[in-house]
Amino acid sequence: MTVRNEMDRFHLVNDAIDRVPKLGYLAAYAKQAIRDKLIEHQQYIAEHGDDMPEVRDWKWGEVKLAPGWDENSQHGQPQKFMQPQG
């Protein structure tokens, strides 16, 4: 099970957040949601003996950008923050 080995998307995202210092408090809600999902997953495994369907059946899909983001933005920053000030 990838979750128990900490190689699942939840642990990977958490590690990525930890490695980007500028995210800091901005990612606090995401980190809490990840922790909550991992706890829910552990409880599901204890009850059913298998991964949750959303974990077990997950597949890579099409990448969709969040509103306000432009794939051509420099350094992956939101386009609205790349506009000159003044």
N, C-alpha and C positions, 0 to 999 in steps of 0.2 A: 504494500500500500504506500503510495507516494506521500500521503499526508504523514504517516508515522515516520517516514524517512526524511521528512521536512524538505521534500523536493517538489511539492505541489505548487500551484500558482499562488496560493495564499502566502506561503512562506517566502516564495520568491519575490512577491510584491513587497512584503514586509521588509525583506533584506534590501531591496532597491531603495525603499523610502529611507531606511537607516543610513544608506550610503550617499544620499544627496542632502548635504547639510542645510541648504537653503529651504528645504521643505519644512523642517522643524515642526512648529505647531500647526502649520497648514495641513499637515497630513494626520493630525491627531484623530480625527473622526474616522478616517480610512483605516488607521491602525486598530482602532477600537472595533470597527466592523469586522476586520480580519480576525481579531482575537475571538469575537463573539461567534463567528462562523466556525472557527476551529474547535471551540468548546462544543457547539451544537453537533459538529461532525463526530467528535469523540463520544458524545452521548449516544448518537445514532449507532455508531459501531458497537458500543457496549450492549445496546438493545437488540440490534439486528445482525451483528456479526459480519457486516459488509459496509462498504462505503455508501454514503448518501448518493442517491441517483444523480443529483446535480454535480457531484464530484466524479463518480464512476463513469457517467455518460458524456462528460464535458469534452468538446472538440474545439480546436482552434477555428475561429471564424473570421469573417471579414473585419478588418480594422475600421472602426468608425471614430472620427474625431469629435470631440466635445464641441458644443456650440461656442463660437468665438475663436476657435482654433483653425489655423490655416496650415496645410501641409507644407507650404513654401516659406513659413515663418522661420526666421533665424533661430537656431538653437532650440527649436521646439517650443518657443514662447508663444503665448496667446497673441494673436495679431493685434488686438486692441491695445496691448501694452507696448507694442513696437512703434506706435505713432509718436512723432516728435512732440515734445512738450512746448507750449507757448503759443 
